[in-house]
Amino acid sequence: MKDDFCYFENHECKYYPCHKGSDNINCMFCFCPFYTFANCPGNPAFIEKNGVKIKKCTDCLFPHLKDNYSKVISLLKARSVAEENLKKYVHGGESSRRIKYDFSVNVNPLGMPAKVKTAIKKSVKTTSLYPDQKCLNLKNAIAVKKHVGQDNVLVGNGASDLITLLARWLQSQRKTRILLLAPTFGGYERALLGCNIKPKYYDLKKERGFALTRDFLSCVTDDLDAIFLCNPNNPTSSLIEEGLLREIVELCAAKNIILVADECFMDFVDKKNAGVCKYIGAHKNIVLINAFTKIYAMAGLRLGYALCSDSSIVKQMEFLQSEWNVSSLAQAAGLEALTQESYLKKTIRLIERERIFLEGELSLLGMKVYPSDANFILVETKENVFEKLLNAGILVRDCSDFKNLGKGFIRIAIQTRRKNIILLSALKKVLKENDRR
C-alpha cells in the first residue's frame, strides 16, 4: 500500500495509529470488512508492531482510498432489492403441462456426447470429496482452447451464474450505467435489477428484422459504463455483422466502456472466427461469456466460463463467487466436452441443414420468419398458436414477455428432421383450424 493513501482512522483502537504515518503499515483491523476473511484478496502478511502481531495487506485489490471504501462495503453488505424490480421472468422448458416435444429450449438436438456421459459416470466416485474450487484443470483446458492465459478464465455454474456475478461486480465498482438491447435475453435485466441497477435499452427494429445496425454506434456514449450484447442474439437468432462488431469493440475501448459479449450460441454458427474472442488480447474492457449448456446439451449440469484479458477483473469476480460452486461432475464433463471436435462439426451440419428446411416450410405456412444464424428461429404468427400447440403436447417459446415483442411471436428450437416434421404437421393442423373460424 502506498504512503499517501487516505486510511480510515479508528481512534478507539488500542493499536492506533499503527496504520498511520510513513512506516507504511496498514493494519486494516479497524475498518476493512475483508480483514477477517480467510481468503482475503489482499495477500495479508502478519508483521510485528510494538510486540503485537498485526496484518499488513501488501496487495489489496481494493486500495482503501475514500473513493473506494464504498465499493468494498457494497461487496459484503446485501442491499435490499426494490419492490418494483421483483418481476417474474420466464424461460424455455418451463411448463406445468405434460409435454411430448419441447421446442422451447435451445440445446443441441444431438444430445450430450457419449464420451461426456462416460466421463460423468467415472467422476461419480469423486463426489464424496470437495470439487476443485478453482477449477484449475478446466481453466487450463479452456485457456488453451481459446488462446488466452489461465488467469484470464473464470469458470462458473452456467452462464446465468456468471451474468449475476458480473452484475454484482459492476455494482461493486459503481458501474451502474448499463445499455441492453431490446429484445434480448431477460437474464441480464434480472441480474442488474437484483443489484438495483436499472439499465437503459436500445430498441431493435422489427422492420430491420431485429438486426443490430450501425445506428447503434450513436448510442455508445461516454456516459455508459457497460454494454451487454448477446451474439447471436436471443430470441432473434441474429449475428452481429463482423464490421459493425469491430467498430463497437473499438468504440467501447476508446470510451473505456465494459463490453459484455454473451456468445452462448456462437458454437452453432458456421462462421470461422466470429465473435469477440479474437479481440480479447488487445482490449482489457471485454468480458466474453459462454456456456457448455447449449452446445453440449448439458443444461442440467450447469457449467459456463468467462474470458477477460484484465486478470484483475477475473480475480475480483472470482472473490465474489460462492465457494465450490462448480461440481466435480460438471468439471469432468467440461474437460471431456472440450475434446469433442467431430461432435461440433456434426452439430453445425445438422443445424445448417435443418434451419434451411424449417425456414422454408414455416414460410410456406404463411408465417413471418426472421433471419436466423443460430440453432433457433424467431417466428411471428397468429396469437393463439402457442396455446394450441401446447394443447397438442408441443412446447415452443412464447416470446410475448420480451421487450419489443408481443403476442404471436414464438421461438422455435431447431431439432432433428423427425421432430421438425412433427412440429410442422401440428402447425398445419392448428393453422387450418384457425382458417375455419
DOBA-741323 format. One record per atom (N, C-alpha, C, O): residue in one letter; x, y, z. Coordinates in steps of 0.05 Angstrom, whole numbers, plus 5000, padded with zeros to 4 digits. Atoms other than C-alpha are relative to their C-alpha. Layout:
BEGIN
AXYZ...
END
This chain:
BEGIN
M501749765000M500050005000M501850255000M503950255012K498449755002K502550704985K499650175025K497650175038D500149824977D504251215039D497850204999D496750295019D501849775002D499551735011D497149914999D495350084995F502750094999F493251305016F498650125025F499850155046C501549874978C487851625059C498649785016C496549685007Y501250214985Y486351105112Y497750095017Y497350335022F502449934983F480051075155F500849955029F501049725038E498950024973E482251215225E497949925021E495750035021N501750074978N479250885285N501650075026N503249925035H498549904978H481751285344H499549845026H501049875045E500550174976E478650795394E501749755000E501949635021C498450255002C483150235370C502550035018C503850245017K497749974982K488550095422K502750004986K504750074997Y497550015016Y493649995366Y500350264983Y502450304970Y499849765016Y492150665334Y502350175011Y502650195035P500249965030P495950995299P501949814985P503549904969C498250195013C499350355275C499950014970C501849954956H500250005029H496650455205H500450294989H499550354967K499849735008K498451185202K503050085000K504649985015G497349915001G504951535183G501649884978G500549764959S498350075023S510851375139S501149715002S502649634985D498950274998D512250665164D498649804982D499349574981N501450165020N507350405111N498749755011N498449554997I501450234988I503949935159I497050054999I496050255008N502949975004N496649825142N498649775014N498249565002C501150214983C493349425197C497449894989C497049654988M502650075011M486349425166M497949915021M495549905016F501850114981F483449145231F497850195008F495550115015C501949804992C479949795246C497650034981C495350084990F502149915019F475949875182F499649824977F497749864962C500350165025C476949335129C498249775005C498849605021P501950234996P470948865123P501249744990P500149534996F498850255010F475448365087F502049885021F502949665017Y497750074982Y480348335146Y499849715011Y501849575012T500350264987T477447705178T499449784980T499049554988F500550215020F476347335112F502449834996F504749934993A497750195004A480646715105A501250044973A503750014970N499049975028N481246835030N500050304992N499450374969C499749725006C482347585035C501850044976C504049924975P498349975024P485047824967P502450185004P503950234985G497949814996G489948294999G502749885005G504750035011N497550144994N495447765009N501150105027N503350195028P499149894975P495847955083P502349855012P502349605011A497850124986A502247815120A500150105029A499650345033F499949914972F502947825196F502850125005F504950004999I497549874992I508248305220I499850095029I497650115040E500049924972E510348535289E500350305003E502150424991K499949714995K509049245313K499750045030K497749985042N500049954971N510949435384N499349755016N497849765036G500550254987G510848705404G497449874995G496749665007V502650115007V503948585374V499949924971V500850074953K500250095028K502648175311K497550114987K495350084998I502349895015I498148525261I500349934971I502449834962K499950065029K496448435188K500850254984K500050474990K499349795019K499548845133K499149904973K500249704963C500950095026C495848795067C501850114978C502050354974T497949915019T501148815013T499050024971T500350154955D500950005028D496948714950D497050024998D495849864984C502949994999C489848934963C498850084974C499850274960L501349945026L485248934903L498350255002L497750384982F501749774996F481249494934F501450205018F500750225042P498649814983P486050034959P498150185015P496150275004H501949874982H482850395017H500250304998H500650445018L500549725004L482151074987L497150065008L495549885009K502749944993K475951445008K498049934978K495849844983D501750065022D473151364938D499449704996D497449634984N500350295004N473950614941N498749865023N497849635020Y501050144977Y471450465010Y497149904996Y496449695005S502850085004S464150454989S499849754982S497949594985K500050245017K465949934936K500549755017K499249545014V499450224982V468849484990V497649925016V496949695018I502450054984I462749555034I497849874984I496549684994S502250115016S457949404977S500449714993S498449574987L499550285006L461248734965L499049825022L498349595017L500750164977L459448495034L497250065011L496049905025K502649914989K453148885051K497849954979K497750084959A502150065018A447048595018A498050234999A496950325019R501949785003R442649144990R497249884995R497049694979S502750095006S435149044991S499250074972S499950294962V500949965028V432148974922V497450155000V495550085013A502449845001A427049504904A497649824991A497949654974E502450165005E419949214903E499349994970E498449784960E500849995028E418749444831E501949834982E501249784959N498250175015N424749024809N499449715002N500649554987L500550284996L421848374833L497849904981L495649824989K501950095020K418448184768K500649704993K502749604999K499850295007K417347474742K501449984973K500750124954Y498750065025Y421947204688Y499549724992Y499549535008V500850265011V420146624643V502349904982V503550074968H498150115018H424846154607H498849764985H496749664992G500850245014G424245584557G500149765018G501649765037G500050254984G422844894584G498350015025G498249825040E501649984976E418145154637E497049984994E495950164981S502850045004S411144884635S498949795019S500249595025S501250194981S406444534684S498449794985S497449604997R501550195017R403144164626R501849764992R504249784992R498650245010R405043474600R501050064972R499450114954I498849935026I409843584541I501149754987I502649595000K498950225016K411443074487K502550094985K504549954984Y497749895016Y416143514446Y500550285008Y498850465008D499249744990D420044104472D501750154980D504050074975F498549835019F422044634421F500650275012F501350464998S499749744987S422645184473S502850045011S503650275017V497349994989V429745024497V502049964978V501949764963N498250005023N435545164450N502549845006N504849945004V497750174995V440044574467V500549834975V498849804958N499150165023N443844134418N498149764996N497849605014P501950235004P438843634386P501449734999P500149535000L498550255000L444443114383L500249885028L500949655031G499850094972G444243064459G502950015009G504750074994M497349994989M450243014505M501849794986M501049564982P498150195012P456442694473P500449755017P500549775042A499750254985A457341964493A502450005018A502349905040K497650004983K464442074518K499750195024K501050145044V500549824978V462042644562V498349855021V498949875045K501650164981K456842174593K501849805015K501549765039T498150194987T462441664606T501750145021T502250045042A498349854981A466742204639A498550065025A499650065047I501749934977I460942394685I499849755018I500049765042K500250254985K459941664705K502549935016K502449845039K497450064987K467341574721K500550195023K501850115043S499449804979S467442204763S498149985024S498550115045V501950034978V461641984807V501449915026V500649995048K498650104977K466541634853K501450225016K502250185039T498649774986T469642314870T498150185014T498950385027T502049814990T463142634893T499950015030T498650195042S499849984970S464642484967S502150205008S502350275031L498049814995L470342974960L499250284990L497550304972Y500549745010Y470143724951Y501150034972Y503349934967P498849955026P471043944879P502250205001P502550355021D497949805001D477044354858D498750284999D497450354979Q501349744998Q474745044880Q500850194978Q499250354969K499049815021K479045404828K499749884972K500350024953C500450135026C477344914771C502650024983C502450084959L497449945014L484744934752L500349844974L501249954954N499750165024N484744354702N498250104978N499050124954L501949905020L478544614667L500850284990L500650334966K499149745008K481145324668K502249984979K502250124959N497750035018N487545104634N499149904973N500149994953A501050105026A483744704581A498650214984A498950234960I501449795014I479345294565I502050214989I501750314967A498049805008A485345764563A501549914975A502050074957V498650115024V488945304513V498250014976V499050094954K502050015022K482645234471K499550284989K499250314964K500749735008K481345984469K502450194997K502150424991H497549855005H488646214465H500250245019H500850465010V499749794980V488546624529V501549885024V502049645025G498750094977G492246584595G498149885020G495749955020Q501750124980Q489546164653Q498850205019Q496650175028D500949794983D488946794694D497750174988D496550335001N502149855014N484047064642N497449844997N495649924983V502450175001V478946504653V498749985027V500149945047L501650044976L473446464704L497949794994L496349834975V501950215004V469245824709V497750045020V498150115043G502349964983G462145864736G497949794997G498149614980N502250195000N455745484749N498050074978N495650134984G501749925022G452945644680G500350294993G501350445010A499849725009A452546294641A498450185018A499350415023S501749834983S446946554685S501450075026S501250305036D498549954975D451346484747D502150224995D502550405011L497949815007L456846884712L498850284994L500050485001I501449745005I451947424689I499350135026I499650385029T500749894974T449447514760T502550095015T502550305028L497549934988L456647524785L501150264988L502150435003L499049765013L458448054734L498450245008L499550465012A501649784990A452548474756A500850095027A500950335033R499049934973R455048444827R502650154999R503150345014W497449865003W461948644805W499650294990W500950475000L500549735010L459249234765L498950185022L499750415024Q501149854978Q455349454826Q502250085019Q502350315029S497949944981S461549404870S501950214989S503250355005Q498349795012Q465349854821Q498550264994Q499650444982R501749775006R459650354818R499650054970R499350284961K500549985029K458850204744K497149934996K496449694992T502950045000T451350284740T498550104976T496150084973R501249895025R450150604672R500349794978R502449784965I499850245017I448649994630I498050024977I495850114980L501750015024L445849914559L499549724992L501349564988L500850265010L441949304537L498550034973L497550244967L501750005024L438749114471L497149925008L496749805029A502850084996A431149014466A498849934973A498550104956P500050224981P429248464454P502749875003P504349884984T497650164995T434748054485T499449825024T497349835036F500350194978F435847524539F499350155026F500750345033G501049864976G432047734602G501849965024G501450105044G498350054977G437447464648G501850235007G502550275030Y498449774995Y441548094640Y498550205018Y499550305038E501649814985E435948544664E499549905028E499750055048R500650114974R434248074721R502550035019R502250115042A497549984984A441548054746A500550295008A501350345031L499549724994L442248804742L498050125019L498750265038L502049904982L435648964775L500449885028L499850015048G499550124975G437548474830G502250155016G502450125040C498049834987C443348954844C499250295000C500850475004N501249735001N438749554839N501350184979N501650424982I499049855024I441749754772I497849994979I497149784969K502049985020K436549994723K501350074973K502250294969P498649955025P439249914652P498350174981P495950214984K501349875023K437650324590K499849804977K501149594978Y500450195021Y435349994526Y500350134972Y499550364968Y499949925028Y436850044452Y498049824985Y498349584986D502250155013D430649834412D500949904972D501550054955L499550125026L431949344355L497450034984L495249994995K502449945016K427249494297K498949764986K500449604973K501350225013K422249004272K500350014969K500749804956E499849975029E422649284201E502849934990E503249904966R497350085008R430049124201R500749715009R503049635010G499750284992G428948404223G501349975028G502449765034F498950004973F431148584294F503149975000F504349885020A497150025003A438348604269A501350265011A500150475009L498549764990L443449074302L501350144976L502650014960T499049855023T445349624253T501950225010T502250265034R498149804993R450350194251R498950235016R500350395028D501249794984D445350664283D500749975030D500750165045F499350064972F447350324348F502450155009F502750225033L497549874993L454150664346L499550275013L501150365030S500649734988S450951344363S499149985029S499150185043C500950034972C448451044428C502349915018C501949895043V497750084985V455350824450V501350265010V503250364997T499249734992T456451464490T501849995025T502149795038D498049984978D461651704541D498949945028D500349865045D501250034973D456751654599D499549715008D498849655031L500550294994L456050894594L502349875015L504649945010D498050164986D459650414640D500349734987D502549624986A499850275012A457949764605A497749964979A495650094981I501950085020I454249474545I499949694999I501949564999F500350295003F451348764542F499049944972F497050054963L500850105027L450948434473L499849705000L501749565008C500450295004C448147744461C500449944971C499050054954N499250045027N451347484398N500749704994N502749605004P502649925012P447747134365P498050075021P498049955043N501849904981N442147484399N497749805006N496949654988N502250164991N436747124438N497750195008N498150355027P501150225015P430947084418P500150034969P498949874955T500249945028T432247384349T501849824982T501349804958S498250185014S437846894329S501850144979S502850024961S498449855020S441547454291S502850055010S503350115034L497149964994L449147504289L500750294992L499850394971I499149735006I452348194292I502049994977I503949834977E498249995024E455648364225E502850065010E503250235027E497249994990E463248304233E501250285000E502550365020G499049735001G464949004211G498950185022G500350345034L501449854979L459849304259L501149925027L501550095045L499050094974L462348874316L502750115005L503350195028R497349894996R469449114305R499850295007R501350395024E500449724993E467049834307E499150045028E500050225042I501049984972I463349714372I502349945019I502650085039V497750074983V469549384402V501950245003V502750315025E498149775000E473949974383E498950245014E500350385028L501349774988L468950494405L499849975030L500350165045C500150064971C467950164473C502850035013C503050135035A497349984990A475450124482A500850305003A502150385023A499349725000A476350864465A498550155022A499650345033K501649864980K470851064514K500149875027K498749945046N499750144974N473050584569N497449885010N496749905033I502650134994I466350214567I500549695001I501749584983I499850304998I466049484591I498149894979I495749954979L501650135020L463549064532L499649715009L501549555008V500650274992V460048434556V498849864976V496749944966A500950155023A459247934499A499149725008A500849565016D501150274993D454647334513D500049844974D498449904956E499750155025E456646824460E499249705004E500549524994C500850274993C452946214487C499049844975C498949604976F500950145024F450246054417F502050024977F501449944954M498049965021M456546224378M501049744988M501749734964D499050265010D458645494372D498249874980D499049684966F501850105021F452545364329F500350154974F499150074954V499749835023V454745884279V502249894981V504449834990D498150115020D458145644215D501750224988D501850254963K498249785010K462946234210K502549995017K502450045042K497650024985K470146164230K500850285011K500550484998N498949764987N473046674278N497950225005N498650455008A502149804994A466347014290A500150065030A501049905046G500249924972G465247394356G502450165009G504150254993V498149814989V469747794402V502549865011V504450005020C497850134987C474647264426C502750094988C504750125003K497549915014K479947494375K500950285009K503250355005Y499349734991Y479648194405Y500950025029Y501950225038I499549994971I480648004478I502850075007I503350235026G497349954993G488148014478G500850294998G502550385014A499349725004A488448734454A498250195015A498850435016H502049824987H482549004494H499349895028H498049685030K500550104973K482148934570K497150065010K496449985031N502749934991N475049204572N497949804991N495549844995I501950205010I471848584540I499749775020I501749665030V500650244984V468448044582V498249824982V496049894976L501450195017L466347444540L498849785018L500249675035I501450214985I461246954569I499149784981I497949834961N500950235016N460046254542N499249785019N499849795043A501050214983A456945614567A500249734986A500249724961F500150275011F457244864557F497149914997F496549714984T502950084998T449644844568T498849934974T497749724970K501450035025K447144934498K501449824980K500249624970I498650145021I452444664451I500549715007I500449544989Y499550284993Y453844024491Y497649875014Y497949665026A502450104987A446743924517A500449925029A499849705037M499350054971M448943984590M498550195018M499550275039A501549804984A443444444617A499749925029A499750095046G500450094972G442444014679G502550005017G502249995042L497550004985L449744024699L500950285008L502250305029R499349724994R450744784698R503050044998R504449985017L497149945003L457544994671L500350214978L499350194956G499449785018G459945634638G502750125006G504050045026Y497549874995Y466046074633Y500050294989Y498450354971A499749725009A468046804625A503050034993A504749925006L497349945008L474247064589L500450315002L498650464993C499349714999C477547744602C503050035003C504249905020S497149974999S484647964589S501050175023S503450185029D499349854976D484448414650D499749805024D497549765034S500150204980S486347894702S499050105027S498049955044S501049894975S484548374759S497049985001S495949945023I502950035001I477248364737I499249715006I497449665022V500550284995V477447604736V500349935029V498749795041K499450064972K480547584805K497950125019K497149995038Q502149884984Q475448064834Q497449864998Q496049825018M502550155003M469547684805M500349735014M498349645026E499650254987E472547034830E499650025030E498649845043F500349954971F472747324900F497150025008F496449945030L502849984994L465347474897L498449744997L496149725005Q501350265007Q463746764874Q499649835025Q501249835043S500550204979S460646244920S502249794999S503249724977E498050205000E465645724942E498949734990E496649674994W500650275010W465645034908W497450004983W495749824986N502649985014N460045264861N500049854974N497949854960V500050175024V462244814803V500749725009V502849665019S499750274990S461344084818S502249844985S503049924963S498050175013S466543544803S498949874975S500449824956L501250125023L461643224755L500050204976L500750124954A500049805022A460943874715A502850054990A503250084966Q497249955009Q468543984714Q501049774983Q502349824963A499250235016A469643274688A498750014973A499949954952A501549995025A464243364636A501250224981A501550184957G498949785016G467244034613G502749924988G503249994965L497450085010L474243744606L499749814976L501149854956E500450195022E471743184561E498650144977E499350084954A501549865022A466943634522A501950164982A501450184958L498149835016L472744084500L501549844979L502849964961T498550175020T475743494461T498249914977T499149784959Q501950125019Q469443354420Q499750174975Q497650284969E500049855025E471343684354E498149894979E496750044966S501750125020S467743194309S497050035006S495450064989Y502749954991Y461443274350Y499150284993Y496850324984L500649725007L461644034339L499550024970L497650164961K500449985029K462443944264K497449874991K496049974973K502650145007K456643444261K497750185008K495650194994T502149824991T452443944301T499550224980T497250284973I500349775018I453744524254I498749914974I497150054962R501250105025R452044094193R497049955004R495450024987L502850064995L445543864225L498450265003L496250294991I501549754996I443444564247I499750164974I497550264968E500249865026E445044874179E497949874982E496350014970R501950145017R441044344142R497150035010R495450104994E502749994990E435044354188E499050295002E496650345001R500949725001R434945114192R498950084973R496850204971I501049945027I434245174117I497349864995I495549984984F502550155003F428844634118F497750145015F495650185004L502249894984L424844944175L499250284991L496950354989E500649735010E425445664149E498249994976E496350144973G501650035024G422745444082G497249915005G495350024994E502650114994E417045034110E498250195016E495850215011L501549814984L414945554160L499050244983L496850334987S500849785018S414846094106S497749914982S495850064977L502150115016L410445644063L497349995015L495250005003L502450004983L405545614121L498950285004L496850325018G501049724998G404746374116G501050155024G500050365031M498949874976M408846544178M502250194993M503650154973K497749825003K413647124184K502449885014K502449865038V497650134989V420446804193V502350204999V503050314978Y497849814998Y426147254217Y502649854995Y503049635003P497450135007P433247114191P501449885025P501650025046S498850144977S436846614236S502949934994S503649854972D497250085002D444246494248D500849795020D503049685019A499350184978A443846034308A498249754998A497349684976N501550255000N440045394328N497150045008N495949855018F502849954995F433245724337F499150214981F500650364969I501249825020I428446134295I497850165013I496150055028L502249824990L424046734314L497950024978L498550084955V502250015019V417246694281V497750175011V497250185035E502449854993E411247154280E497649874987E497649834963T502350155011T404446814272T497550095015T497450305027K502549934987K397346814298K500349985030K502049835041E499749974971E396446984371E499549745016E500749705037N500850244984N393446314393N501649754993N501049535003V498550235009V398645854360V501449875024V501549625026F498550114977F402745774424F498249825017F498949595023E501850164983E396745534465E499049754986E498849544999K501150235015K394145074411K502249784997K501649544998L497950195001L400944744403L500449875027L500949635029L499850114973L401244664478L497949795006L498449595019N502250194997N394544314477N500749744986N499649524993A499250235015A397643834427A502549875012A503649675000G497650124987G403543684474G502650104989G504749984993I497649885012I408544134437I500550275012I498850445011L499349754987L412144684474L502050164983L504150064977V498249815012V415145274437V500350245020V498850255039R499649774981R417745914470R498250234992R498450354971D501749775003D412346434477D501750255006D502750285028C498249764997C416147094466C498650255007C499750475004S501549754995S410747574487S501150155024S500550385028D498949864977D414747734551D502550154994D503650295011F497649855008F420748004512F499350294993F497250344981K500549725008K421248764505K500050024970K501749904956N500449955029N419048994435N498949764984N498749784960L501550225013L415748324420L497249995013L496750155032G502750014989G408548134435G498749744993G500049554985K501650255006K403047624425K500449934971K500450094953G499650105028G404247194364G502949944994G503549804974F497250065005F411847184369F500749745016F500249725040I499150254988I414646484383I502949944991I503750024969R497250085007R421746204384R500049694998R499049555016I500050295005I422845504355I502849905000I504549994984A497450125000A428945094373A500249804977A498349654972I499650185023I431744714313I500749725011I502549695027Q499650274990Q431243964325Q500849814977Q501649914955T499450205022T432343324284T497850014980T495650124985R502149995021R428543234219R497449875009R495349985003R502550144991R423642744250R498450185018R495950215014K501549834982K421743224306K499150264986K496950354991N500949765015N421543824259N497649954983N495850124981I502450075016I416543464215I497649975018I495450055010I502250014981I412243314276I499050275007I496650325008L500849724994L412244054293L498550124977L496450244981L501249885024L410544264222L497249884996L495350024988S502750135003S404743754220S498050125020S495750175013A501749884979A401944034285A499350294993A497050374996L500649725008L402644754259L498050014977L496250184978K502050005022K398944584195K497249955010K495350085001K502750064989K393244294235K498950245015K496550305012V500949774984V392944894282V499250234981V497150364986L500649785019L393045394224L497549954984L496050134977K502450085015K387745004186K497550055017K495450135007E502249954982E383245034247E499450305003E497150385005N500449714999N384345784251N498650114975N496950294977D501249915025D382345864178D497149944998D495650084985R502850075001R375745524190R498350205015R495950215011R501549824983R373746054240R499550274986R498250454997
END
